[in-house]
Amino acid sequence: MARGCLCCVKYMMFLFNLLFWLSGCGLLGVGIWLSVSQGSFATFSPSFPSLSAANLVITLGSVVMVTGFLGCLGAIKENKCLLLSVSRHLNSHNAHCIRNVLLMQGYFKPGENAKQDLKDGLRLYNTDNNIGLRNAWNIIQAEWQCCGVTGHTDWHDALQEKTVPDRCCQEHYRECGRNATNVFWSQGCYEKVEEWLNDNKHLLGTIAMCVLVLQLLGMAFSMTLYQQIHRAGKKYDA
């Protein structure tokens, strides 16, 4: 009876972590694709040049993949040391997830330091080694119908001339940003992002809660299997 329960928990733990590992592989692949195809895509901040979409996805994918692999190995080998490590690792992630959920459910308040840092990044728009930043601003301004950080005049200060990127034009065509008579998007992109986060905070919080539940299940499987192995009185190399 005890052995059958142990096998059941063991293979459930393995299946769960296999899915976790596959998810990590997928995230890692997406991150590498972003890094190769888009360069330093979405590196908006000059203060944190490594804080790009590609690097964030690669880091997240690597952590998830390693956690899933250790979970699979710990389940198959019935190794108490690995199972305990996975449980503690997931517990740490749960703490971060709960904190982010609580922050998401609160009001999103803009930070003046973040705005200024983004404005400083606008100065790098036309530099040769910042194609990722240029692509990121072009995409977000076109998709979100916004211009600059707080408004189109941010570009005047950054570029030291009365021009804006072409994607700021409501009627887009080549070199339209140099025509002062054109109509530009009046709303800043920071405000647009703030509005989007505020409108979708409940959805984002729900997604975070689902991730939290999955991590709690993984931790429960890990600790249950750990206890079953301990009670069975088997000897393992730890």
MDAnalysis code that builds the backbone (N, CA, C; Angstrom):
import MDAnalysis as mda
import numpy as np

u = mda.Universe.empty(714, n_residues=238, atom_resindex=np.repeat(np.arange(238), 3), trajectory=True)
u.add_TopologyAttr("name", ["N", "CA", "C"] * 238)
u.add_TopologyAttr("resid", np.arange(1, 239))
u.add_TopologyAttr("resname", ["MET", "ALA", "ARG", "GLY", "CYS", "LEU", "CYS", "CYS", "VAL", "LYS", "TYR", "MET", "MET", "PHE", "LEU", "PHE", "ASN", "LEU", "LEU", "PHE", "TRP", "LEU", "SER", "GLY", "CYS", "GLY", "LEU", "LEU", "GLY", "VAL", "GLY", "ILE", "TRP", "LEU", "SER", "VAL", "SER", "GLN", "GLY", "SER", "PHE", "ALA", "THR", "PHE", "SER", "PRO", "SER", "PHE", "PRO", "SER", "LEU", "SER", "ALA", "ALA", "ASN", "LEU", "VAL", "ILE", "THR", "LEU", "GLY", "SER", "VAL", "VAL", "MET", "VAL", "THR", "GLY", "PHE", "LEU", "GLY", "CYS", "LEU", "GLY", "ALA", "ILE", "LYS", "GLU", "ASN", "LYS", "CYS", "LEU", "LEU", "LEU", "SER", "VAL", "SER", "ARG", "HIS", "LEU", "ASN", "SER", "HIS", "ASN", "ALA", "HIS", "CYS", "ILE", "ARG", "ASN", "VAL", "LEU", "LEU", "MET", "GLN", "GLY", "TYR", "PHE", "LYS", "PRO", "GLY", "GLU", "ASN", "ALA", "LYS", "GLN", "ASP", "LEU", "LYS", "ASP", "GLY", "LEU", "ARG", "LEU", "TYR", "ASN", "THR", "ASP", "ASN", "ASN", "ILE", "GLY", "LEU", "ARG", "ASN", "ALA", "TRP", "ASN", "ILE", "ILE", "GLN", "ALA", "GLU", "TRP", "GLN", "CYS", "CYS", "GLY", "VAL", "THR", "GLY", "HIS", "THR", "ASP", "TRP", "HIS", "ASP", "ALA", "LEU", "GLN", "GLU", "LYS", "THR", "VAL", "PRO", "ASP", "ARG", "CYS", "CYS", "GLN", "GLU", "HIS", "TYR", "ARG", "GLU", "CYS", "GLY", "ARG", "ASN", "ALA", "THR", "ASN", "VAL", "PHE", "TRP", "SER", "GLN", "GLY", "CYS", "TYR", "GLU", "LYS", "VAL", "GLU", "GLU", "TRP", "LEU", "ASN", "ASP", "ASN", "LYS", "HIS", "LEU", "LEU", "GLY", "THR", "ILE", "ALA", "MET", "CYS", "VAL", "LEU", "VAL", "LEU", "GLN", "LEU", "LEU", "GLY", "MET", "ALA", "PHE", "SER", "MET", "THR", "LEU", "TYR", "GLN", "GLN", "ILE", "HIS", "ARG", "ALA", "GLY", "LYS", "LYS", "TYR", "ASP", "ALA"])
u.atoms.positions = np.array([
    [0.833, -1.206, 0.000],
    [0.000, 0.000, 0.000],
    [0.867, 1.256, 0.000],
    [1.863, 1.270, 0.940],
    [2.756, 2.417, 1.048],
    [3.589, 2.580, -0.215],
    [4.043, 1.432, -0.756],
    [4.859, 1.471, -1.963],
    [4.051, 1.978, -3.156],
    [2.778, 1.559, -3.239],
    [1.928, 2.022, -4.332],
    [1.674, 3.512, -4.250],
    [1.483, 4.038, -3.035],
    [1.289, 5.477, -2.841],
    [2.550, 6.233, -3.220],
    [3.691, 5.664, -2.842],
    [4.971, 6.280, -3.175],
    [5.158, 6.372, -4.681],
    [4.846, 5.304, -5.405],
    [4.982, 5.298, -6.867],
    [4.048, 6.308, -7.521],
    [2.837, 6.417, -6.990],
    [1.861, 7.357, -7.538],
    [2.359, 8.795, -7.409],
    [2.795, 9.155, -6.204],
    [3.300, 10.504, -5.966],
    [4.566, 10.747, -6.780],
    [5.386, 9.722, -6.883],
    [6.641, 9.839, -7.617],
    [6.407, 10.200, -9.072],
    [5.494, 9.496, -9.741],
    [5.265, 9.756, -11.165],
    [4.452, 11.025, -11.397],
    [3.600, 11.392, -10.442],
    [2.920, 12.688, -10.543],
    [3.921, 13.822, -10.429],
    [4.877, 13.665, -9.521],
    [5.945, 14.647, -9.350],
    [6.792, 14.736, -10.618],
    [7.095, 13.591, -11.200],
    [7.895, 13.570, -12.430],
    [7.152, 14.258, -13.571],
    [5.866, 13.947, -13.741],
    [5.070, 14.544, -14.817],
    [4.960, 16.055, -14.650],
    [4.708, 16.486, -13.431],
    [4.600, 17.920, -13.164],
    [5.893, 18.635, -13.534],
    [7.016, 18.098, -13.098],
    [8.301, 18.742, -13.362],
    [8.726, 18.614, -14.823],
    [8.256, 17.565, -15.492],
    [8.520, 17.449, -16.923],
    [7.843, 18.592, -17.676],
    [6.584, 18.881, -17.329],
    [5.881, 20.011, -17.932],
    [6.575, 21.328, -17.588],
    [7.042, 21.420, -16.358],
    [7.773, 22.609, -15.905],
    [9.041, 22.785, -16.732],
    [9.757, 21.688, -16.957],
    [11.001, 21.716, -17.731],
    [10.738, 22.096, -19.192],
    [9.669, 21.532, -19.781],
    [9.326, 21.863, -21.159],
    [8.959, 23.340, -21.295],
    [8.263, 23.882, -20.297],
    [7.927, 25.309, -20.307],
    [9.201, 26.150, -20.269],
    [10.160, 25.725, -19.438],
    [11.436, 26.438, -19.367],
    [12.191, 26.393, -20.682],
    [12.166, 25.235, -21.350],
    [12.814, 25.117, -22.663],
    [12.174, 26.068, -23.671],
    [10.831, 26.158, -23.625],
    [10.130, 27.059, -24.530],
    [10.500, 28.509, -24.289],
    [10.533, 28.921, -23.018],
    [10.907, 30.293, -22.681],
    [12.347, 30.585, -23.093],
    [13.228, 29.633, -22.857],
    [14.633, 29.815, -23.228],
    [14.760, 29.974, -24.741],
    [14.007, 29.171, -25.494],
    [14.040, 29.281, -26.952],
    [13.548, 30.632, -27.440],
    [12.461, 31.117, -26.849],
    [11.928, 32.433, -27.220],
    [12.941, 33.528, -26.899],
    [13.580, 33.420, -25.734],
    [14.573, 34.410, -25.349],
    [15.767, 34.437, -26.293],
    [16.253, 33.259, -26.681],
    [17.376, 33.192, -27.625],
    [16.966, 33.746, -28.979],
    [15.741, 33.430, -29.415],
    [15.245, 33.962, -30.694],
    [15.178, 35.491, -30.655],
    [14.679, 36.051, -29.548],
    [14.631, 37.506, -29.412],
    [16.030, 38.102, -29.450],
    [16.958, 37.441, -28.746],
    [18.323, 37.948, -28.683],
    [18.993, 37.948, -30.053],
    [18.757, 36.879, -30.829],
    [19.397, 36.762, -32.148],
    [18.724, 37.657, -33.180],
    [17.394, 37.681, -33.183],
    [16.669, 38.391, -34.242],
    [16.506, 39.881, -33.980],
    [16.428, 40.271, -32.708],
    [16.163, 41.671, -32.384],
    [17.328, 42.372, -31.689],
    [18.416, 41.665, -31.460],
    [19.524, 42.281, -30.752],
    [19.121, 42.594, -29.322],
    [19.488, 43.788, -28.848],
    [19.145, 44.187, -27.481],
    [17.743, 44.764, -27.448],
    [16.782, 43.960, -27.850],
    [15.396, 44.419, -27.956],
    [14.850, 44.875, -26.607],
    [14.221, 46.044, -26.631],
    [13.543, 46.597, -25.458],
    [14.493, 47.001, -24.343],
    [15.732, 47.412, -24.687],
    [16.637, 47.949, -23.681],
    [16.374, 49.449, -23.569],
    [15.289, 49.813, -22.914],
    [14.894, 51.212, -22.823],
    [15.781, 52.014, -21.882],
    [16.304, 51.367, -20.836],
    [16.995, 52.073, -19.766],
    [18.507, 52.058, -19.952],
    [19.151, 53.236, -20.026],
    [20.617, 53.274, -20.125],
    [21.294, 52.882, -18.819],
    [20.567, 53.010, -17.694],
    [21.146, 52.642, -16.404],
    [21.238, 51.133, -16.227],
    [20.351, 50.398, -16.921],
    [20.333, 48.932, -16.824],
    [20.347, 48.346, -18.241],
    [21.507, 48.416, -18.917],
    [21.574, 47.937, -20.309],
    [21.295, 46.456, -20.473],
    [21.486, 45.663, -19.409],
    [21.223, 44.223, -19.497],
    [19.756, 43.887, -19.283],
    [18.963, 44.898, -18.878],
    [17.550, 44.656, -18.588],
    [16.759, 44.744, -19.893],
    [16.895, 43.710, -20.719],
    [16.181, 43.656, -21.991],
    [15.177, 42.512, -21.959],
    [14.226, 42.556, -22.885],
    [13.216, 41.503, -22.952],
    [13.877, 40.140, -23.158],
    [14.875, 40.100, -24.060],
    [15.548, 38.837, -24.363],
    [16.248, 38.277, -23.130],
    [16.990, 39.133, -22.419],
    [17.726, 38.666, -21.242],
    [16.792, 38.214, -20.131],
    [15.680, 38.926, -19.951],
    [14.726, 38.549, -18.912],
    [14.095, 37.188, -19.208],
    [13.710, 36.976, -20.475],
    [13.081, 35.709, -20.856],
    [14.086, 34.565, -20.770],
    [15.327, 34.810, -21.182],
    [16.370, 33.784, -21.096],
    [16.631, 33.404, -19.638],
    [16.705, 34.408, -18.762],
    [16.936, 34.143, -17.337],
    [15.784, 33.348, -16.733],
    [14.549, 33.792, -17.018],
    [13.378, 33.089, -16.489],
    [13.312, 31.657, -17.011],
    [13.549, 31.487, -18.318],
    [13.525, 30.148, -18.910],
    [14.576, 29.236, -18.322],
    [15.766, 29.775, -18.079],
    [16.852, 28.970, -17.515],
    [16.521, 28.502, -16.099],
    [15.963, 29.422, -15.293],
    [15.601, 29.065, -13.908],
    [14.518, 27.995, -13.887],
    [13.487, 28.183, -14.726],
    [12.384, 27.218, -14.781],
    [12.876, 25.868, -15.277],
    [13.748, 25.878, -16.287],
    [14.252, 24.635, -16.865],
    [15.104, 23.859, -15.856],
    [15.980, 24.562, -15.146],
    [16.829, 23.903, -14.147],
    [15.988, 23.337, -13.002],
    [14.978, 24.135, -12.560],
    [14.106, 23.661, -11.490],
    [13.349, 22.406, -11.914],
    [12.816, 22.417, -13.135],
    [12.100, 21.247, -13.643],
    [12.996, 20.031, -13.772],
    [14.224, 20.233, -14.234],
    [15.168, 19.122, -14.388],
    [15.512, 18.508, -13.035],
    [15.790, 19.361, -12.045],
    [16.116, 18.849, -10.710],
    [14.927, 18.113, -10.109],
    [13.707, 18.634, -10.374],
    [12.509, 17.963, -9.874],
    [12.324, 16.589, -10.489],
    [12.539, 16.494, -11.821],
    [12.430, 15.203, -12.511],
    [13.471, 14.222, -11.994],
    [14.695, 14.706, -11.847],
    [15.777, 13.836, -11.390],
    [15.535, 13.374, -9.953],
    [15.074, 14.320, -9.107],
    [14.802, 13.964, -7.721],
    [13.677, 12.955, -7.590],
    [12.653, 13.076, -8.470],
    [11.521, 12.144, -8.417],
    [11.939, 10.747, -8.871],
    [12.646, 10.672, -10.005],
    [13.039, 9.367, -10.552],
    [14.042, 8.669, -9.637],
    [15.022, 9.419, -9.157],
    [16.057, 8.832, -8.298],
    [15.597, 8.707, -6.842],
    [14.451, 9.319, -6.528],
    [13.940, 9.336, -5.152],
    [15.020, 9.859, -4.213],
    [15.621, 10.968, -4.639],
    [16.715, 11.571, -3.880],
    [16.166, 12.671, -2.979],
    [16.285, 12.489, -1.686],
    [15.699, 13.438, -0.743],
    [16.372, 14.811, -0.814],
    [17.660, 14.833, -1.083],
    [18.385, 16.096, -1.154],
    [17.857, 16.961, -2.301],
    [17.683, 16.358, -3.477],
    [17.159, 17.094, -4.626],
    [15.725, 17.543, -4.397],
    [14.921, 16.679, -3.816],
    [13.522, 17.024, -3.563],
    [13.410, 18.199, -2.594],
    [14.262, 18.190, -1.578],
    [14.249, 19.283, -0.607],
    [14.728, 20.580, -1.252],
    [15.727, 20.480, -2.138],
    [16.229, 21.672, -2.836],
    [15.155, 22.278, -3.726],
    [14.426, 21.423, -4.454],
    [13.354, 21.905, -5.327],
    [12.261, 22.577, -4.504],
    [11.915, 21.969, -3.373],
    [10.872, 22.540, -2.514],
    [11.265, 23.916, -1.993],
    [12.497, 24.040, -1.555],
    [12.964, 25.334, -1.057],
    [13.038, 26.364, -2.171],
    [13.448, 25.934, -3.350],
    [13.533, 26.840, -4.498],
    [12.147, 27.360, -4.872],
    [11.167, 26.467, -4.918],
    [9.793, 26.877, -5.235],
    [9.218, 27.765, -4.139],
    [9.586, 27.501, -2.904],
    [9.110, 28.330, -1.795],
    [9.618, 29.758, -1.931],
    [10.870, 29.894, -2.365],
    [11.432, 31.223, -2.592],
    [10.696, 31.942, -3.717],
    [10.386, 31.197, -4.792],
    [9.640, 31.779, -5.905],
    [8.240, 32.188, -5.466],
    [7.632, 31.396, -4.592],
    [6.291, 31.725, -4.108],
    [6.276, 33.049, -3.373],
    [7.314, 33.294, -2.579],
    [7.393, 34.548, -1.835],
    [7.444, 35.737, -2.782],
    [8.241, 35.620, -3.853],
    [8.317, 36.696, -4.845],
    [6.995, 36.848, -5.578],
    [6.350, 35.743, -5.891],
    [5.085, 35.781, -6.623],
    [4.000, 36.467, -5.793],
    [3.924, 36.135, -4.505],
    [2.930, 36.754, -3.622],
    [3.162, 38.258, -3.526],
    [4.419, 38.639, -3.416],
    [4.740, 40.068, -3.337],
    [4.313, 40.796, -4.600],
    [4.576, 40.197, -5.771],
    [4.201, 40.828, -7.034],
    [2.687, 40.915, -7.203],
    [1.955, 39.884, -6.728],
    [0.495, 39.915, -6.796],
    [-0.054, 41.061, -5.961],
    [0.486, 41.222, -4.753],
    [0.026, 42.298, -3.879],
    [0.319, 43.666, -4.473],
    [1.484, 43.802, -5.100],
    [1.819, 45.069, -5.740],
    [0.911, 45.338, -6.925],
    [0.577, 44.274, -7.678],
    [-0.259, 44.432, -8.860],
    [-1.678, 44.824, -8.492],
    [-2.162, 44.335, -7.366],
    [-3.513, 44.647, -6.951],
    [-3.630, 46.072, -6.406],
    [-2.494, 46.678, -6.055],
    [-2.518, 48.054, -5.574],
    [-2.535, 49.026, -6.734],
    [-2.469, 50.274, -6.413],
    [-2.451, 51.286, -7.466],
    [-1.056, 51.402, -8.033],
    [-0.995, 51.498, -9.385],
    [0.288, 51.651, -10.066],
    [0.660, 53.125, -10.066],
    [1.739, 53.482, -9.371],
    [2.126, 54.878, -9.248],
    [3.419, 55.126, -10.024],
    [3.408, 56.120, -10.875],
    [4.601, 56.398, -11.674],
    [5.757, 56.887, -10.817],
    [6.946, 56.543, -11.204],
    [8.138, 57.003, -10.500],
    [8.879, 58.015, -11.353],
    [9.191, 59.166, -10.765],
    [9.877, 60.215, -11.508],
    [11.276, 59.778, -11.925],
    [11.915, 58.955, -11.103],
    [13.250, 58.469, -11.458],
    [13.194, 57.584, -12.695],
    [12.151, 56.745, -12.777],
    [11.994, 55.874, -13.946],
    [11.743, 56.704, -15.196],
    [10.912, 57.732, -15.085],
    [10.640, 58.600, -16.226],
    [11.920, 59.275, -16.718],
    [12.686, 59.799, -15.770],
    [13.915, 60.491, -16.153],
    [14.913, 59.537, -16.796],
    [14.974, 58.317, -16.273],
    [15.890, 57.330, -16.838],
    [15.501, 56.984, -18.270],
    [14.198, 56.851, -18.527],
    [13.722, 56.579, -19.883],
    [14.010, 57.756, -20.810],
    [13.840, 58.974, -20.294],
    [14.146, 60.160, -21.106],
    [15.626, 60.208, -21.457],
    [16.479, 59.826, -20.505],
    [17.922, 59.765, -20.794],
    [18.202, 58.745, -21.894],
    [17.420, 57.668, -21.898],
    [17.607, 56.642, -22.920],
    [17.233, 57.115, -24.317],
    [16.356, 58.110, -24.412],
    [15.968, 58.633, -25.729],
    [17.160, 59.220, -26.473],
    [18.144, 59.717, -25.737],
    [19.323, 60.319, -26.369],
    [20.141, 59.304, -27.153],
    [19.938, 58.023, -26.836],
    [20.692, 56.966, -27.529],
    [19.972, 56.463, -28.772],
    [18.832, 57.075, -29.110],
    [17.975, 56.576, -30.192],
    [18.706, 56.484, -31.527],
    [19.487, 57.481, -31.866],
    [20.141, 57.520, -33.187],
    [21.578, 57.021, -33.174],
    [22.033, 56.464, -32.051],
    [23.398, 55.950, -32.008],
    [23.482, 54.591, -32.699],
    [24.649, 54.305, -33.256],
    [24.805, 53.113, -34.098],
    [24.703, 51.802, -33.325],
    [25.153, 51.779, -32.062],
    [25.211, 50.527, -31.306],
    [23.976, 50.304, -30.433],
    [22.871, 50.995, -30.736],
    [21.647, 50.831, -29.947],
    [20.445, 50.559, -30.849],
    [20.624, 49.648, -31.798],
    [19.538, 49.285, -32.713],
    [18.365, 48.684, -31.955],
    [18.650, 47.972, -30.861],
    [17.577, 47.372, -30.076],
    [16.679, 48.413, -29.447],
    [17.298, 49.471, -28.889],
    [16.509, 50.541, -28.283],
    [15.671, 51.250, -29.339],
    [16.259, 51.486, -30.505],
    [15.520, 52.166, -31.585],
    [14.333, 51.319, -32.051],
    [14.556, 50.023, -32.218],
    [13.459, 49.134, -32.629],
    [12.351, 49.102, -31.582],
    [12.761, 49.069, -30.311],
    [11.776, 48.992, -29.230],
    [10.888, 50.227, -29.201],
    [11.505, 51.407, -29.315],
    [10.703, 52.635, -29.298],
    [9.807, 52.734, -30.528],
    [10.320, 52.322, -31.676],
    [9.487, 52.359, -32.892],
    [8.264, 51.464, -32.758],
    [8.461, 50.281, -32.209],
    [7.360, 49.324, -32.066],
    [6.329, 49.817, -31.066],
    [6.793, 50.258, -29.892],
    [5.837, 50.644, -28.854],
    [5.073, 51.899, -29.244],
    [5.721, 52.828, -29.949],
    [5.031, 54.054, -30.356],
    [4.014, 53.781, -31.458],
    [4.332, 52.835, -32.335],
    [3.390, 52.489, -33.402],
    [2.208, 51.693, -32.870],
    [2.487, 50.733, -31.986],
    [1.432, 49.857, -31.490],
    [0.531, 50.540, -30.462],
    [1.117, 51.381, -29.631],
    [0.365, 51.997, -28.536],
    [-0.117, 53.407, -28.877],
    [0.282, 53.904, -30.058],
    [-0.124, 55.235, -30.504],
    [0.236, 56.291, -29.461],
    [1.518, 56.323, -29.133],
    [2.025, 57.276, -28.159],
    [3.334, 57.845, -28.694],
    [3.873, 58.832, -27.983],
    [5.112, 59.461, -28.454],
    [5.938, 59.926, -27.266],
    [7.191, 59.499, -27.209],
    [8.069, 59.896, -26.125],
    [7.689, 59.246, -24.807],
    [8.272, 59.749, -23.728],
    [7.987, 59.224, -22.399],
    [6.734, 59.879, -21.827],
    [6.735, 61.218, -21.798],
    [5.555, 61.952, -21.317],
    [4.865, 62.743, -22.425],
    [5.501, 62.846, -23.589],
    [4.928, 63.571, -24.718],
    [5.958, 63.718, -25.822],
    [5.524, 64.187, -26.982],
    [6.436, 64.244, -28.138],
    [7.577, 65.236, -27.949],
    [7.423, 66.211, -27.028],
    [8.500, 67.183, -26.812],
    [9.720, 66.547, -26.137],
    [9.556, 65.363, -25.567],
    [10.721, 64.664, -24.995],
    [11.774, 64.409, -26.061],
    [11.318, 64.150, -27.276],
    [12.246, 63.887, -28.378],
    [13.009, 65.147, -28.774],
    [12.396, 66.309, -28.643],
    [13.083, 67.561, -28.972],
    [14.294, 67.756, -28.076],
    [14.113, 67.476, -26.789],
    [15.231, 67.610, -25.848],
    [16.283, 66.532, -26.083],
    [15.844, 65.320, -26.401],
    [16.779, 64.207, -26.562],
    [17.593, 64.315, -27.845],
    [16.942, 64.694, -28.935],
    [17.608, 64.752, -30.242],
    [18.213, 66.113, -30.544],
    [17.967, 67.079, -29.654],
    [18.508, 68.428, -29.807],
    [18.047, 69.119, -31.097],
    [16.850, 68.774, -31.526],
    [16.242, 69.432, -32.685],
    [14.748, 69.173, -32.660],
    [14.016, 69.972, -33.390],
    [12.556, 69.888, -33.385],
    [12.069, 68.772, -34.312],
    [12.491, 67.567, -34.022],
    [12.061, 66.398, -34.792],
    [11.651, 65.283, -33.837],
    [10.896, 64.354, -34.360],
    [10.497, 63.166, -33.606],
    [10.643, 61.961, -34.525],
    [10.691, 60.745, -33.982],
    [10.706, 59.553, -34.850],
    [9.442, 59.494, -35.708],
    [9.559, 58.902, -36.867],
    [8.422, 58.831, -37.793],
    [7.225, 58.108, -37.189],
    [7.478, 57.184, -36.260],
    [6.381, 56.425, -35.657],
    [5.534, 57.267, -34.702],
    [5.942, 58.503, -34.462],
    [5.127, 59.402, -33.646],
    [4.021, 60.068, -34.462],
    [4.116, 59.982, -35.782],
    [3.143, 60.651, -36.645],
    [1.834, 59.873, -36.688],
    [0.730, 60.599, -36.604],
    [-0.577, 59.941, -36.733],
    [-0.805, 59.458, -38.156],
    [-0.255, 60.189, -39.131],
    [-0.242, 59.737, -40.531],
    [1.209, 59.437, -40.882],
    [1.549, 58.159, -40.834],
    [2.949, 57.771, -40.953],
    [3.413, 57.711, -42.402],
    [4.567, 58.344, -42.658],
    [5.293, 58.202, -43.922],
    [6.742, 58.588, -43.657],
    [7.606, 58.286, -44.580],
    [9.030, 58.501, -44.378],
    [9.340, 59.981, -44.154],
    [10.162, 60.249, -43.126],
    [10.582, 61.596, -42.749],
    [9.431, 62.479, -42.267],
    [8.299, 61.876, -41.902],
    [7.171, 62.687, -41.420],
    [7.485, 63.358, -40.087],
    [8.415, 62.768, -39.325],
    [8.750, 63.335, -38.027],
    [9.496, 64.647, -38.112],
    [10.034, 64.976, -39.294],
    [10.752, 66.227, -39.463],
    [9.841, 67.366, -39.904],
    [8.604, 67.031, -40.182],
    [7.633, 68.042, -40.611],
    [6.848, 68.523, -39.393],
    [7.133, 69.752, -38.984],
    [6.518, 70.277, -37.758],
    [5.017, 70.482, -37.885],
    [4.511, 70.500, -39.114],
    [3.071, 70.716, -39.304],
    [2.267, 69.427, -39.133],
    [2.953, 68.300, -39.050],
    [2.246, 67.030, -38.879],
    [1.658, 66.912, -37.472],
    [0.646, 66.071, -37.357],
    [0.019, 65.818, -36.062],
    [0.668, 64.581, -35.447],
    [1.223, 64.749, -34.248],
    [1.880, 63.650, -33.559],
    [0.976, 63.123, -32.438],
    [1.231, 61.874, -32.035],
    [0.492, 61.335, -30.890],
    [0.793, 62.192, -29.676],
    [-0.236, 62.638, -29.013],
    [-0.060, 63.588, -27.909],
    [0.251, 62.913, -26.578],
    [-0.173, 61.677, -26.421],
    [0.000, 60.997, -25.143],
    [1.360, 60.315, -25.053],
    [2.005, 60.423, -23.886],
    [3.286, 59.768, -23.688],
    [3.141, 58.275, -23.484],
    [4.195, 57.532, -23.808],
    [4.133, 56.069, -23.711],
    [4.124, 55.606, -22.261],
    [4.732, 56.373, -21.364],
    [4.711, 55.981, -19.952],
    [3.287, 55.977, -19.421],
    [2.534, 56.993, -19.797],
    [1.133, 57.072, -19.364],
    [0.313, 55.943, -19.967],
    [0.609, 55.594, -21.221],
    [-0.099, 54.492, -21.881],
    [0.150, 53.164, -21.157],
    [1.403, 52.924, -20.811],
    [1.742, 51.690, -20.100],
    [1.093, 51.682, -18.723],
    [1.096, 52.821, -18.074],
    [0.459, 52.938, -16.762],
    [-1.030, 52.602, -16.850],
    [-1.701, 53.129, -17.877],
    [-3.125, 52.856, -18.064],
    [-3.372, 51.381, -18.343],
    [-2.498, 50.776, -19.180],
    [-2.663, 49.359, -19.516],
    [-2.509, 48.486, -18.278],
    [-1.503, 48.784, -17.467],
    [-1.288, 48.005, -16.243],
    [-2.460, 48.160, -15.280],
    [-2.974, 49.383, -15.186],
    [-4.095, 49.623, -14.289],
    [-5.357, 48.909, -14.772],
    [-5.569, 48.895, -16.106],
    [-6.753, 48.231, -16.662],
    [-6.668, 46.717, -16.565],
    [-5.447, 46.183, -16.598],
    [-5.266, 44.730, -16.639],
    [-4.655, 44.167, -15.365],
    [-4.674, 44.952, -14.289],
    [-4.029, 44.479, -13.066],
    [-4.706, 43.235, -12.501],
    [-6.032, 43.132, -12.663],
    [-6.728, 41.960, -12.145],
    [-6.389, 40.708, -12.970],
    [-6.287, 40.877, -14.300],
    [-5.904, 39.757, -15.164],
    [-4.487, 39.308, -14.849],
    [-3.569, 40.270, -14.724],
    [-2.184, 39.940, -14.423],
    [-2.071, 39.296, -13.042],
    [-2.882, 39.799, -12.105],
    [-2.885, 39.200, -10.779],
    [-3.402, 37.778, -10.796],
    [-4.422, 37.523, -11.640],
    [-4.972, 36.168, -11.768],
    [-3.941, 35.209, -12.353],
    [-3.232, 35.670, -13.382],
    [-2.178, 34.846, -13.981],
    [-1.097, 34.530, -12.952],
    [-0.710, 35.554, -12.192],
    [0.306, 35.344, -11.157],
    [-0.186, 34.349, -10.107],
    [-1.477, 34.415, -9.765],
    [-2.028, 33.477, -8.791],
    [-2.031, 32.048, -9.327],
    [-2.312, 31.895, -10.624],
    [-2.273, 30.559, -11.241],
    [-0.863, 29.982, -11.179],
    [0.118, 30.833, -11.478],
    [1.512, 30.397, -11.380],
    [1.838, 30.015, -9.941],
    [1.329, 30.812, -8.996],
    [1.555, 30.525, -7.582],
    [0.971, 29.166, -7.198],
    [-0.251, 28.877, -7.680],
    [-0.899, 27.600, -7.363],
    [-0.084, 26.435, -7.929],
    [0.406, 26.595, -9.165],
    [1.227, 25.536, -9.768],
    [2.496, 25.298, -8.960],
    [3.104, 26.389, -8.504],
    [4.314, 26.237, -7.700],
    [4.003, 25.581, -6.354],
    [2.857, 25.923, -5.780],
    [2.465, 25.282, -4.520],
    [2.226, 23.786, -4.710],
    [1.625, 23.423, -5.864],
    [1.431, 22.001, -6.161],
    [2.768, 21.286, -6.297],
    [3.693, 21.935, -6.997],
    [5.014, 21.345, -7.141],
    [5.704, 21.164, -5.801],
    [5.582, 22.162, -4.940],
    [6.185, 22.069, -3.611],
    [5.507, 20.976, -2.793],
    [4.176, 20.859, -2.931],
    [3.442, 19.827, -2.198],
    [3.854, 18.431, -2.652],
    [3.959, 18.233, -3.977],
    [4.400, 16.939, -4.504],
    [5.802, 16.602, -3.995],
    [6.671, 17.627, -4.019],
    [8.052, 17.406, -3.607],
    [8.143, 16.996, -2.147],
    [7.436, 17.720, -1.286],
    [7.507, 17.414, 0.145],
    [6.786, 16.104, 0.489],
    [5.690, 15.821, -0.238],
    [4.978, 14.556, -0.001],
    [5.863, 13.364, -0.353],
    [6.523, 13.464, -1.505],
    [7.427, 12.390, -1.919],
    [8.601, 12.277, -0.954],
    [9.086, 13.413, -0.499],
    [10.185, 13.415, 0.482],
    [9.770, 12.664, 1.754],
    [8.568, 12.959, 2.239],
    [8.085, 12.302, 3.453],
    [7.836, 10.808, 3.239],
    [7.315, 10.468, 2.041],
    [7.061, 9.058, 1.748],
    [8.367, 8.264, 1.712],
    [9.386, 8.849, 1.108],
    [10.696, 8.185, 1.055],
    [11.270, 8.052, 2.464],
    [11.121, 9.101, 3.243],
    [11.650, 9.081, 4.613],
    [10.964, 8.001, 5.455],
    [9.652, 7.904, 5.278],
    [8.914, 6.906, 6.055],
    [9.223, 5.490, 5.593],
    [9.508, 5.357, 4.300],
    [9.816, 4.015, 3.793],
    [11.139, 3.494, 4.366],
    [11.932, 4.435, 4.915],
    [13.172, 4.037, 5.582],
    [14.264, 3.651, 4.627],
    [14.223, 4.167, 3.378],
    [15.261, 3.850, 2.416],
    [16.498, 4.717, 2.665],
    [17.603, 4.235, 2.173],
    [18.858, 4.964, 2.326],
    [19.260, 5.551, 0.966],
    [19.570, 6.796, 1.010],
    [19.956, 7.477, -0.236],
    [21.224, 8.293, 0.013],
    [21.926, 8.514, -1.041],
    [23.078, 9.392, -0.981],
    [22.573, 10.830, -1.066],
    [22.847, 11.604, -0.104],
    [22.332, 12.972, -0.088],
    [23.459, 13.955, -0.429],
])
